[in-house]
Amino acid sequence: MATLTAGVQLKEVVTRDGATYSDCSVLHADAVGLVFEVHRIISEGGTVENVVSQVLLPWTNVRHVIVMEERT
């Protein structure tokens, strides 16, 4: 967890129930869980909006976190 400091960009966070968050940034991480920010674009009733969500995810509900990905 020492590498998950505020501002670290995460490629992907996947929860045990299957929710996937992409291109997030860490706000806080400790022994209890991970707090991260994710930007999303949503469309409701014909209106398109940019939404910023702050998510608190207990470590017990984390399936995996991808910090960096390299393709060759």
N, C-alpha and C positions, 0 to 999 in steps of 0.2 A: 504493500500500500504506500510505501514511501514515494513511489514514482507517480502516484495519482494525486498530485498536488493541484491546487486551483489553477485553472487555465489550460491544463493538459487537454489536447484534442483527442477524442475517442472515435475510432472508426465505427464501432458498433457495440451496442449493449443489448443482450437478449435475456429476457426473463424466463423463469421456469414455466410460466403459462403461455409462452410463445410470442409475447410482444417484442418487437424489434425497434430499437431507436438507432438512427444512423447520424453520423457527423455531429456528435455532441461535444460539449466541453464541461470539464469537471468544475464544480463549484466547491465541493467539500467531500472528503472521504475519511472515514475513521473506522473503528472496530465494529460499529453498528451497521453502517451502510454507506451508500454512495449517493451524493446529491449532484445532479448534472442538469445542464440546460440544453434544450433541443429546440431548434427552429423548424416550424412546419408551415405549410401553406394549406389552408382549408377553404372549402367552398360550401357555403350554406345559402340556399335560396337565391342562387345566382350571384352572390357576393363573394369575391375572393379576398381572403385576408391572410396576412402574415401573423403567425402566432408564436410567441416565445413561451415555452413551458419549463418550469423547474420541477424536476422529478426527484423524489426521495425513494430510493430502492434499498430495502434491507438486503444484506449479503445473502441471507437465507433464500431470497427470491431471485438471485442472479444465476443464470445458467452459464453465461460467459461474457467476457469483455474483450474486444479486440482493440488494442491501443494503436497498432500500426500495421499496415499491410503493404507488402512489396510484391510486385508482379514482375516476372522475368520472361 
